[in-house]
């Protein structure tokens, strides 16, 4: 079985006028939530082999705040195609994962992350900012998977 961890970026800052959506940073709440979720991931003792991160600033900052709390070094690839994408695009990125890897983390955006999670398990998950859904798949190209965990920052405080 393969473990797929889907994460929506932490809360972003909308206060800077004229800033493009792609370049929005995390706000204070997001800067606190990202390491909280990193600590939760570390507590689960899942060793993440690889991470695919959208190129948007808020996803990059989410990863940068989460990553140091993980118990192992994780290879990372920034994927511009995960920004403003469809759920099928996430599925295509996941399907390209090396078959030797066991656990993959994808940090992206809504509505695509939530829609992809629904495609996988048939359940409507809320995917609030910084939420994480964990799925078990038969292989990286599987169209269906089992939801084994779901967590949001507000559930941890």
C-alpha positions, 0 to 999 in steps of 0.5 A: 500500500502507498500512503498519500498525504494531501494538505491544503496550504495554511491560512494566507494573508489577503491584506496586501493590495495589488499582490497577485494571488500566487504571491500571497504569503501566510498570515499569522494564523497560517504561520502558527498552523503549519508547524502545528500540522508538522508536529501532528505528522511527526507524531503519526510516525509516517516517514514521508519520502517525497513532497510535491509543493505548489509554486504559490508562496503560501504553499512554499511557506507552509512547507517551510514551516512544516518540514523542520518538524518531520523526523526525516529529510524529505526530497521535495519538488516544486510543481507550478502545475499544482497551482490553479489546477483541477483534481485530475491534475493532482491525480496525474502528478501523484501517478508520476511518483516513483513506485519505490516510494511509499509515502507522498505529501502534496501541498496544494490549494482548494477547491482542487485538493478537496475535490481530489480527496472526494474522488479518492474516497467518495466522502466530502471532506471540508479541507479547511486551511492547513487540513490534512487528509491521509489516504492508502492507495494500492499504487500511485495511479489508483483512482480510489483510496481509503481515508485513514486520517483527517486532521485540521489545526483547530482540532489540535488546539 
